[in-house]
């Protein structure tokens, strides 16, 4: 991922937020303040931050193309349709705030709002080539899980053991702890119905459409290979903004 463009969009989103939230910030709890420093995902599908072949051999170009241009594009379109039908004013409500109050909305908004958010987030969690684990993030992971390997095992198991379709997450909770969890379907930890709530720092799509062309039924192999393309700088940057 291009760090400069990420930083630019972060600054842009931050300045927008300061204008729209105004004096209300002082009354919000700490975790919300932390979350408000994070870049917003937005309602429309952004350009993929790399080309379809970039993640090979771990994720093949055909999977990426279908995943991005068909599956993820459909979530974005269906979310827009649902917002229009249900008169949700997306100019006044961030997708993040919508997800936090997801029980106020229809199943179509939940499935496609989650689907759109999760995919836009997922693309940023990956990059071409490997990155080193930034020291501050490495320390936070060690402190929470005992070791990086213990974290990796827990996250891998969350993905492997999710029955059916869903996601595995590394999340910062309200208590400023790092935890691993999994959500079904297109739910995510921002949602008020999530078992574990918090700010997603890293997410892995474990729907079959994310890996079936290359890995068929071997979800464990997909997860094992996926570690090679995690964008740790993105995870660390989110962690910094969320206050770890
Ligand atoms: Mn997917």
Boltz pocket constraint, residues with backbone or C-beta under 6 A from the ligand:
constraints:
  - pocket:
      binder: B
      contacts: [[A, 67], [A, 71], [A, 119], [A, 205], [A, 207], [A, 209], [A, 210]]
      max_distance: 6.0
